Amino acid sequence: MYDTVEDAPSDAELVGRVAHGEEEALRALFRRHGGAVTALAHRMLGDRQEAEEIVQDTFLRLHQNAPRFDGERAALRTYLFAIARNLCLSRLRARSSRPRKAAEVDPHDVAFQAAVGTFDDPVPGIVVRGALARLDTEERDLLEAAFFQGYSHSELAAMTGLPLGTVKSRLRRALAKLRAHLEGGAA
């Protein structure tokens, strides 16, 4: 392992080493980001075993696509979250059901705590939760339904009784506010 955080290679360096077939680099990336990806998948699917399968598939895709990864387009964690989210949505569609609502996920559940607590740096999660808390309830609910519960824009329009264009506009505005909060600006 590395003596200090400063000694640790960057995500970009590790992905480059994965592209050259170095398995230890892939293990290091898994240790660094696996817990956060597991937490996302568990939240979306509501099932620990399925979440672990998604994490495995996510890192397999990273391994397969490492030579094409472009760190200028997105941070590695963002890239991994996008892969995991798409795999979760495919899984949800395949089983023709919806994930459990966030209220049904018990934050005291040992599996949930293990998923949330296994990544090295809890600060990004804390910052994101804080930024989400600063959104209006309606904006936060729409974002969570779209991104964590897997509802499409059309489904959200039907559920809320809002026109499709309004749902899209509100989601876009909520994402812009979230980004502004995360970047330290005002929306």
Summary of the structure (lengths in Angstrom):
residues: 187
radius of gyration: 17.5
end to end distance: 41.2
largest distance: 55.7
contacts: 513
relative contact order: 0.10
helix: 72%
strand: 0%
